[in-house]
């Protein structure tokens, strides 16, 4: 099981939540300063932070997996650094790319697959100076290559929903986007 679930940090959590709802996502978890929205194909975690803090408006790459221990073992076997850690969501898996970029895979009991008629899919862009290494990491965690982009980068699909696309960047970082299942962009950079 692998589902895309990036985490967006914002001081405007109510505004951001309203925008996600307007785009067609539904709130499946609301703990005030931590909310999760489901598109039907991938989820978005939203974490409240103080206005003006360094993380305000940033997004972390993230996933949901059924069993973090098995996920770590398989990721290590496939050649990518991974370890179990304690996080705000319990025992999670931390994956480390060759350039030191890290992301978490949190445990989930939601094993459903995306429906074929889901109009939206959560998509994140992983910008990196080493696209080949990022592609290898995504493959090693179980994401499936969908398409290679002209000029570099690739699009990967997670079995239980959501997409990650790799693209060239001076430093590693993540941007949240929302896409129609057909791949037509709905928008990006929501603040």
Secondary structure, 3 states (H helix, E strand, C coil): CCEEEEEEEECCHHHHHHHHHHHCCEEEEECCCEEEEECCCCEEEEEECCCCCCCCCCEECEEEECCHHHHHHHHHHCCCEEEEEEECCEEEEEEECCCCCEEEEEECCCCCCCCCCCCEEEEEEEEECCHHHHHHHHHHCCCEEEEECCCCCEEEECCCCCEEEEEECCCCEEEEEEEECCCCEEEECCC
